[in-house]
Amino acid sequence: MSTINERIASLRSLMKERGIDAYIIPTYDPHQSEYVGDHWKTRVWISGFTGSAGTVVITMKEAGLWTDGRYFIQAANQIKDSEIKLFKMGIPGVPSYMEWLKENSTEGSSLGYDGKVFPVSDVKQIEDKLSSKNIKLVEDYDLVGEIWGDRPELPMDKIFIYDVKYTGKNPKEKINEVREKMKKVDASYYVLGSLDDIAWVYNIRGNDVECNPVVTSYGLISMDKAYLFVHKSKVPTEVEKYLNDNGIEVVEYDEVRKYAENIKENSRVFIDPSRINKWLYNGIPSSCKIVEGRNITTDLKAVKNSVEIGNLKNSYIKDGVALVKFLYWLDQNIGKIPMSEISVTEKLEDFRREQKDFVEPSFDTIAGYKEHAAMMHYSATKESDYSLEKEGMLLIDSGGQYLDGTTDITRTIVLGPISEEEKKDFTLTLKGHINLIKARFLYGATGSNLDVLSRFPLWQEGLDYKCGTGHGVGYFLNVHEGPHRISPAPNTVRLEEGMVVTIEPGVYKEGKHGIRIENDVVVKKDIETDSGQFMKFETISYCPIDLEGVDVELLNESEKQWLNNYHEEVYKRLSPYLEGEEKEWLRRETKNI
């Protein structure tokens, strides 16, 4: 097996052969997915860094990896034996990879990337950033693919229809909604590249990306036709008939560029430049007027309808039951039988698999013991796997894909004696969680308006976490979904009734411990006054918060009341599905403080 440095050397040989001075390797697939299938993990293969976000740049003399605060510790560990230098995104003084390329490129040099995976928006930024250097862009080569000898094949699993009893609307209704939005921006064509958007609008699901039930495909919607571009061998006869009956024509995946080239001259074509690759974009006739904006479907699917919310609440009951069964098992067996980060991850999945309509995890479970939990997106390996003892804390961030919803929840579990510092940090995290989750806010507020509520108790103690506080969640789709989020980063998307979002503040101290408490909520209307319509969050995830980590003296009366009310709700909703000792255990874990 070649080393990372040997792979970089092979890439440089190809670069020299093609006259390319620098080459960018992003995390993308052709559809700009957050999580990509094994075939598209070129950045993982070239660098050894397995996190979900990052960009590698290779020049003839240097190699760099850019990633965000969730992965600083993990990335440093995974690239330490290679020539790759880590650039910590978001840290003052650290250049972006585009800024670095500008500083380190010579006049008239060439920059390469694979145009089939690079989004239009990134290419425009590169062009703007490097315009003064007269850089030549070469977008025709997947150089990593040319040297990756045992590259995994593309997935060819069959796709299936996602029934209207789950979605509440059929594809024809959704396409009509999309066309109404197209009229508002005066667009006669809409080119879709993002897999979750395509799955949503056409009511299809698949198994092409681990933990994300999407289908590798493109979509094209005009005012009178709709197309799904997919490998036709993956489409059962009854699925194609269903799509046809809903006004959707199924076309071979590789035909999408030809159809783009045949869009009527001088048409107005809507695209999301961050979710369409440059190769497909180049196929749209130059006479067409490109209308750019966030995907129409992204805004539509972010607001869940009543059928979806009802189903989602049901999935969270099942998920909560699985979690309680797991926590009871953990409590009864810690210190008595061997267990590790990996083995408890597998055990939790076993409990989820017992639940009706469970399909798969919604992401790779994060199970971090002691200082491993300080790595926000830690993933245990055979080499790093810690044995669990009856001391310290275990952070478990996990979720499930159920036919009736996607779940995501984090609990930090006290396994035995913890320090005063750990207990204080646990309680501060809880205070931040409560401060936001019980908020009443005026309609029109965005996640960036509200983010400070969760950080305020931590800031008072000089603490912060280098990530957002919450993200939208898909519906039997991607666990991370926009356009809304709760984060300090500016966001103009209003929180609308029916949006689902996580609330997950934390404390992460490298070499010590990590703590996160996460629940999912639905945005709801609250009171209306002379000042306007107020909104609130309705909690839909149910699992006890470990009282052993709570310093009650640090909670005010309102916070105690929230915790008691939440625990009463947890017991009320989950106990009917438990018996005997498990039920008694839950009663103790949800006692009033």
Secondary structure, DSSP 4 states (H G I P E B T S, - for coil): ---HHHHHHHHHHHHHHHT-SEEEE-S--TT--SS--GGG-HHHHHH---SSS-EEEEESS-EEEEE-GGGHHHHHHHTTTSSPEEEETTSTTPPPHHHHHHHHPPTT-EEE-BTTTSBHHHHHHHHHHHGGGTPEEE-B--HHHHH-TTPPPPP-PPPEE--HHHHSS-HHHHHHHHHHHHHHTT-SEEEE--HHHHHHHHTEE-SSBTTB-----EEEEESS-EEEEE-GGGS-HHHHHHHHHTTEEEEEGGGHHHHHHTSPTT-EEEE-TTSSBHHHHTTS-TTSEEEE-S-HHHHHHHB--HHHHHHHHHHHHHHHHHHHHHHHHHHHHTTTS--BHHHHHHHHHHHHHTSTTEEEESS--EEEEGGGGGSTT----TTTPPBP-SSSEEEEEE-EEETTEE--EEEEEE-S---HHHHHHHHHHHHHHHHHHT-EEETT-BHHHHHHHHHHHHHTTT---SS-SEEE--SSS-SSEEEEEESSS----B--TTBEEEE--EEEETTTEEEE-BEEEEEEEEEEETTEEEEEEEE-------GGG--GGG--HHHHHHHHHHHHHHHHHHGGG--HHHHHHHHHHT---
